[in-house]
Amino acid sequence: MTLTDPGVHHGELLEVAERMIIAPAAGRFQPTAGAPGSRIHAGDTIGVIEGPGASSPVESRFTGVLMQVFAQPGERLREAERVAWVRVP
């Protein structure tokens, strides 16, 4: 398996147990689910970014344990800013 294989996301082949969830767009963050220590799955939504005229879900690409949510409710985030980190098995 290499980074050029279909369906492989950047960072998935690293031998590191931690992964970052990043903001998909700029706007205000509102959490929807997931407390630190809870198990999340790839595709789970942990929050929403509310921008001008649109909302974007903040989804995890990874399955693991949600270790910390960095973004606070109502905090303004830039696109690609870190939101949370996940420890993967």
Backbone bond lengths (Angstrom), bond angles and torsions (degrees), N, CA, C in turn:
res aa  C-N    CA-C-N  psi(-1)  N-CA   C-N-CA  omega(-1)  CA-C   N-CA-C  phi
1 M - - - 1.444 - - 1.531 108.33 -
2 T 1.342 116.64 131.60 1.453 121.73 179.02 1.520 109.42 -131.64
3 L 1.341 116.54 170.85 1.466 120.57 178.80 1.519 112.63 -64.35
4 T 1.314 117.96 -18.68 1.463 119.97 179.75 1.526 112.35 -85.76
5 D 1.328 118.19 -8.34 1.460 121.15 177.20 1.524 110.33 -69.24
6 P 1.342 118.09 140.82 1.459 120.58 177.69 1.529 111.02 -60.24
7 G 1.313 116.66 140.92 1.458 121.41 177.59 1.504 115.54 83.39
8 V 1.330 118.34 0.55 1.458 121.13 178.81 1.523 108.27 -97.38
9 H 1.343 116.26 123.43 1.458 122.05 179.77 1.521 109.97 -93.17
10 H 1.318 115.64 149.82 1.458 120.87 178.07 1.528 108.90 -55.59
11 G 1.295 116.90 130.15 1.457 121.68 177.89 1.518 114.35 97.78
12 E 1.324 118.45 -13.44 1.454 119.88 -177.18 1.521 113.92 -73.78
13 L 1.316 117.85 -17.60 1.455 120.04 -178.73 1.520 112.51 -98.42
14 L 1.317 117.69 4.52 1.455 121.11 178.79 1.520 110.49 -75.17
15 E 1.308 116.74 150.02 1.458 122.25 178.34 1.532 109.84 -92.63
16 V 1.310 117.15 45.17 1.460 122.66 -178.36 1.527 107.40 -117.55
17 A 1.328 117.05 137.50 1.458 120.81 -175.19 1.524 113.70 -84.24
18 E 1.325 118.67 -4.57 1.451 121.00 -179.12 1.522 110.95 -113.23
19 R 1.322 115.88 143.60 1.463 122.42 176.93 1.523 109.05 -133.85
20 M 1.312 116.72 147.74 1.462 122.30 177.89 1.523 110.26 -100.26
21 I 1.314 114.88 142.17 1.462 121.75 169.33 1.523 104.92 -102.70
22 I 1.328 116.46 128.95 1.462 120.18 -176.26 1.525 111.06 -117.10
23 A 1.328 115.15 159.98 1.461 121.56 -179.91 1.530 109.98 -71.45
24 P 1.336 117.46 130.13 1.457 120.29 -179.72 1.530 113.39 -78.29
25 A 1.335 116.65 -14.18 1.468 121.53 -177.69 1.523 108.33 -158.82
26 A 1.316 116.39 171.95 1.468 121.20 176.44 1.525 109.23 -86.99
27 G 1.333 116.18 145.65 1.460 121.05 177.72 1.513 110.50 154.74
28 R 1.327 115.52 -167.19 1.469 121.60 179.41 1.525 110.15 -92.97
29 F 1.330 115.41 134.11 1.459 121.74 -178.30 1.517 110.59 -87.25
30 Q 1.332 115.66 134.77 1.458 122.32 172.46 1.530 107.69 -130.45
31 P 1.330 118.25 117.78 1.466 120.00 179.35 1.527 110.43 -69.37
32 T 1.336 115.99 149.09 1.466 119.98 177.97 1.520 111.99 -120.83
33 A 1.324 117.46 -29.07 1.470 119.93 -178.02 1.514 109.34 -165.30
34 G 1.299 114.32 168.40 1.452 119.82 174.13 1.510 113.51 88.77
35 A 1.311 115.85 113.78 1.458 121.91 174.76 1.524 107.07 -107.37
36 P 1.325 117.45 150.56 1.459 118.58 176.90 1.531 111.15 -51.58
37 G 1.321 115.33 134.11 1.450 121.85 -177.26 1.522 113.34 96.74
38 S 1.335 116.96 -11.24 1.463 119.25 -179.93 1.522 110.92 -84.36
39 R 1.316 116.06 153.33 1.466 122.00 179.36 1.522 108.19 -86.31
40 I 1.330 115.98 133.08 1.454 121.09 175.92 1.522 108.75 -124.87
41 H 1.312 115.05 161.19 1.458 121.76 -178.12 1.518 109.76 -121.98
42 A 1.315 115.87 156.69 1.460 120.55 176.07 1.530 108.47 -55.29
43 G 1.320 116.04 130.46 1.459 121.56 -178.87 1.516 114.33 96.06
44 D 1.349 117.81 -12.37 1.471 120.39 177.69 1.523 109.82 -67.36
45 T 1.318 115.93 140.53 1.463 121.75 176.87 1.519 108.50 -94.21
46 I 1.340 116.34 124.77 1.467 119.82 179.15 1.516 112.03 -104.10
47 G 1.331 116.81 -9.06 1.458 120.44 179.55 1.510 111.16 -176.99
48 V 1.329 114.17 -178.22 1.457 121.61 179.88 1.526 108.17 -133.86
49 I 1.323 116.29 139.41 1.464 121.83 172.06 1.525 106.43 -100.37
50 E 1.317 116.04 118.00 1.461 121.17 179.75 1.519 108.28 -99.65
51 G 1.331 114.65 109.76 1.457 120.84 -179.68 1.511 110.10 -109.81
52 P 1.320 116.92 -177.55 1.459 120.55 179.93 1.532 110.81 -65.77
53 G 1.320 115.84 106.72 1.455 121.04 176.43 1.507 116.43 81.40
54 A 1.330 118.66 1.84 1.465 119.91 -178.41 1.526 110.65 -153.96
55 S 1.324 115.04 154.70 1.460 121.75 174.08 1.523 108.03 -122.44
56 S 1.334 115.92 140.03 1.462 121.16 179.75 1.521 108.85 -125.00
57 P 1.334 118.13 126.76 1.465 119.38 177.04 1.521 111.13 -70.31
58 V 1.311 115.95 144.08 1.467 122.06 174.04 1.522 105.61 -99.79
59 E 1.331 116.24 106.00 1.457 121.99 -175.25 1.526 111.08 -110.38
60 S 1.319 114.65 147.02 1.456 120.00 174.44 1.519 109.04 -84.60
61 R 1.312 116.77 137.44 1.465 121.46 172.58 1.521 110.71 -91.60
62 F 1.329 116.02 -0.71 1.457 120.23 -171.54 1.524 111.78 -127.94
63 T 1.317 116.26 152.34 1.457 123.46 172.38 1.519 107.54 -101.29
64 G 1.334 115.91 132.63 1.457 119.98 -179.89 1.516 111.22 169.64
65 V 1.308 115.95 -155.43 1.466 122.68 -179.35 1.523 108.33 -105.85
66 L 1.334 116.01 126.59 1.464 121.65 176.55 1.524 107.63 -71.59
67 M 1.315 116.67 113.72 1.457 120.67 -174.60 1.528 112.67 -90.19
68 Q 1.335 116.73 -40.93 1.460 120.01 -178.55 1.522 109.46 -160.15
69 V 1.329 114.47 142.17 1.465 120.67 171.87 1.523 105.73 -105.27
70 F 1.330 116.38 116.35 1.464 121.00 -178.35 1.519 111.81 -78.08
71 A 1.333 116.67 -38.27 1.465 121.50 -176.04 1.529 109.85 -76.49
72 Q 1.306 115.59 135.71 1.458 122.01 178.40 1.533 109.71 -93.58
73 P 1.336 117.79 152.58 1.470 119.35 177.82 1.530 111.11 -55.86
74 G 1.327 116.13 129.03 1.457 121.70 179.56 1.518 114.83 85.37
75 E 1.331 117.35 -4.92 1.463 120.65 -179.15 1.526 110.75 -69.53
76 R 1.326 115.95 138.18 1.468 120.91 175.63 1.523 108.86 -80.10
77 L 1.320 114.87 129.83 1.464 120.88 -179.96 1.515 110.25 -121.30
78 R 1.327 115.20 150.18 1.468 121.48 171.35 1.519 108.50 -90.78
79 E 1.309 116.54 159.68 1.456 120.47 175.01 1.528 109.12 -59.37
80 A 1.318 117.28 136.70 1.463 126.10 179.17 1.531 113.69 72.51
81 E 1.325 118.24 9.79 1.467 120.41 174.97 1.527 109.09 -75.96
82 R 1.318 116.89 146.38 1.463 120.01 -177.83 1.529 110.42 -67.08
83 V 1.323 114.65 139.41 1.462 121.88 179.25 1.526 109.94 -112.65
84 A 1.332 116.55 -45.13 1.466 120.66 -176.43 1.528 109.41 -157.08
85 W 1.331 115.18 169.21 1.463 118.57 173.10 1.513 110.45 -130.76
86 V 1.339 113.46 147.91 1.459 123.08 -174.12 1.531 108.27 -124.89
87 R 1.319 116.20 136.53 1.465 120.72 172.32 1.519 106.64 -97.56
88 V 1.324 114.85 122.65 1.466 120.78 -177.76 1.519 109.90 -98.44
89 P 1.345 116.73 154.24 1.472 119.05 -178.82 1.515 112.22 -68.40
